[in-house]
Amino acid sequence: MTATVTTGMLDVSDARLYYELRGSGPLLALIAAPMDADSFAPAADLLAAGYTVLTTDPRGIKRSWLADRERESSPRERADDLHRLLVHLNLGPAAVFGSSGGAVTSLAHAERYPDDVHTVIAHEPPTTSILPDRAEQAAAVEDMIATYEAGDVGAAWGKFLANANIQLDEEVLAQMFPAAPDPEAAADDRFGFTRMLRGTTSFEPDVAALRDGAPRVLIGLGEDSAGQVCDRTSRALARLLGTEPTMFPGGHTGFADDPETFAARMRELLA
């Protein structure tokens, strides 16, 4: 089933934010970073039967224009963008599901704008700043970025995947690194890797604000992510919040790999 999609653009001081709406009912935002709105499309179509589903391209990615793509993009800036979108739509308070870098955005948003949301599900936030080996993790990120900026994109991603303990088959790797990459996709990849990765992984959650604030905050974790760095960060953050991880089917991108089971799990949690 494909839901009817309404698209829009919201101008902010230094960017133009692309967003999509599907369905009707309570507002549910599905956000990622650096992934764009398209990654959520199959799941959003399924969830549109019971929710007004908001998806968006993060600033500087795909259809969301950014004035200065050489400046760092931070989770708090992306949280401000989400707040502006929710105010613009005036359909809240919302439930927010954020995955990976989007999970970090969702945490920053819950800290800064608790009245916007009633439920936040931060799925596998790569907040390595809270790990015991945070210094080693930060050094690894700087090495990845330096490798990428030196022009060896494949090696940079290889280091990223090795550090994350994610194994991908050759077909997926070939899709990630085509012989003749699309210029726009390559520019987005560079921006995500060199301008979003550092700020995302170094983000330090305000545990007290998240634990004691009004929104319900759940830390999501994929059942197939055992041993990966986001398994470690998710469990560490859940412990700091005094909770257990909320399990989801699949791995780090379970919402895209198996949207049907993801949508069913979302309905359970939001019922």
N, C-alpha and C positions, 0 to 999 in steps of 0.2 A: 504494500500500500504506500502510495506517495501522497503526502499531504500538500495542500495548497500553501505556497510560500509567499509571504510578503517581505520585500526587501526594503531597507532604508539606509540612510546615511545621517550621521549626527556630527556636526562640526563642533570641535572644541578648540582651545586656544592654539594648539600646535599640531593638531591631527584631524583627520576625518575618519570616523568610525563606521565601518560597514556592519550591518546586522540583519538577521533574518528572524521572522516570526512564523510559527505554525500553530494551528489548532486553536482551542478555546478552553477556558477553565483557569485554575490557579496558575500563576506564573512560575515557570521552571527554567532557569538559565543553565545551559551546558557550555562550559568554557574550557579552553585549553591554551597552552603557549609552549612552543611556537605554532602548534597545529592551528589550522583555521577552521571556519564554520563547516566546511565540507566534510571534515572527519566525523562530525556528529550527525550528518544528514540521515543515514538509515535509522539510527536510534531516535532522532528527533521526529521522524515520520511516525514511528510506532507510538511514541509518547504523546503525540499531538491529539490522540483520541480522547485524552483526559486532562490535558494541560495546554496552556499557552506556552510554547517552547521558544525560548530565545537562544539563538546561537550568534556568534560574532567572530570576526577576524581580529586578533589582537593588534594593537597599534604597530604599524610598520610592516605588517604581513598581508600579503595578497591584496585585497581590495581596501584595506584600511591604510590610507595615506598618512605619512608622517613627514613633518617639515624637515627634520634633521635625522637621517638614518645613521649618522656617525656617532651619535650620542647614546650613552647607555640607556636601556629601557629597564625600569625597575618594577617589581611587583606592586609597589604603592602607586605608581603612575597608572598601571593597568587596573588597580582597584578603583582609582579615581574615575577611570573611563567607565568601569562597570556601574559605579554609582550614578554617573551622568546618564547612562543608558536607562537605568531603572527609573530615575526621576523623570526622564523624557517620556517613557512609556506609561508611567503612572498606573501600573497594574499590580503593585506589590502590596504587602511584603512578599518576597520571592523565596523559593528554594533554589539553592545554587549547588550544582555539581561541577567541581573543577578537577581536571586531571593533569598530572605532571606539573608543568609550570603554571597551568591554570589552577591547580590545587593551591599553589603558593599565592596566586592572585586572590583566590577565594578566602584564604586566611587573612591576608592583608585587608581585604574588604570587610570581613567580619569585625576586625579590630577597629577600623576607622568609621564604619557605617553600620553599626549593629541594627539600627531601625529599618534598614533596607530588607532584611532577611529574617526568616524564621528558622530555616534549616540550612546548614552548610555541610556538604560532603566533600572533603578534601581527599581525593583519590591519589595515593602514592606521591605526596609532595616530596621533591628531591631536596629537602632542607638539610643538607649535609653539615650545616653550621651547628647542629645539635648533637652530632656524633662525637664519640671520644677521639676519633682520628680526624677531627675537623681540619687540623692544619695540613695533614697529608692530602685530604680531599681538596682543599683550596689550592694547594700546589699542583695537584693533578689537573684541575680546571684551567689554571693559568698555562700549563703545558699544552693542553688541548687547544686553547685559543691561540697560543703562539704558533703552534703547528699549522692551524688553519690559516692564520694570517700570513704565514710563510708560503702559502700556496699549495700545501699538500692536504687537500680536503679529505681524501680517502684515509690517510694516516690519522688525521684528527678524529674522524668518526670511528676509526678502529680503536683508538685510545679511549674514546667515550664509551663505546660498547664494552670494551674490556673492563674498564673501571666500574661500569654499571652491572657487570656480570650478565649481560644479555647476549645470547647466541642467536644469530640470524642465519638462515640458509642462503645459498648463493643467489637464488632467484630474487629474494627480497633485497639483497645487497646490490644486485644489478639494477633494480628499480631505483634504489637510493642514489646510485652513482652511474647514471647513463653516460654513454660515450659522448653524446652531444646534449648536455642539459639545457632545458629551457631557460633563457636568460632571466626571466622574472622569477622562476623557481629557484635558480641559483642565487639571485640577490636576496630572496627571502631566507634561504638556507644560511647565507653568510650573516645576515642580520640576526637571525635566531641564535646562531652559534657564537658569534663574536660580540653581540650587544645585549643578549638576553640571558645567556647561560650564567655569567658571573653573578649578576644581581639576583637571579632566581635561587641559585644554590647557597648563596651567602646570607639570604634572608633569615633573620632571627625572629621567630614567632613570639608575640607577647602572650606567654602562657596564661598569665592571670586574666588578661582580657578575654581570651578565648574560653577559658574554663568557667569564668564567673559572669560572662556577658549574657545578654538575653537570647541570642540565637542558639539553637541546638547545633553543636559542632561534632561531626563524626569524621573519623579518619579512615578512609577506605583503603582496602588492600586487595590486590588480585590473588586468587587462590593459587595461581601458577607462578607467582613472583618470588617464591622462597629462595633466599640466598642472594637476591639482587640488592643493589644499594638502596632502592626505594622500599624494599621490604624492611631494611634496617631503619631508614628514616621514619617510615610510617609507624613502626612499632615503638620507636623511641619517642615520637611525638605523642602517640596515644598514651604511653606511660606517664609522660609529663602532665597530660590532661586528666590522668586518673581513670582512663577508660581502656577498653580493648579495641583493637582494629575491627572495623565493620567489613566483613568479607564480601568480595564480589567475584563472580565467575571470571575465568580467564586470567590474563596477565596485565601488563602495564597499559595495553591498548585494548582491553577486553570490550569496551563499548563499541569499538569499530570492528573487532574481529568477530564478535557474536552479538549483534545488537538486540536480537530477540531475548536472549537470557539476561542481558544487561537491563533492558527495558522492564522485564518482569521483576528483577531485583529492585529497581528504582521504585516501582509501584508499591512493593512491599514496604520499603523504608518510608515512603511518603504517605502511606495510607493513614 
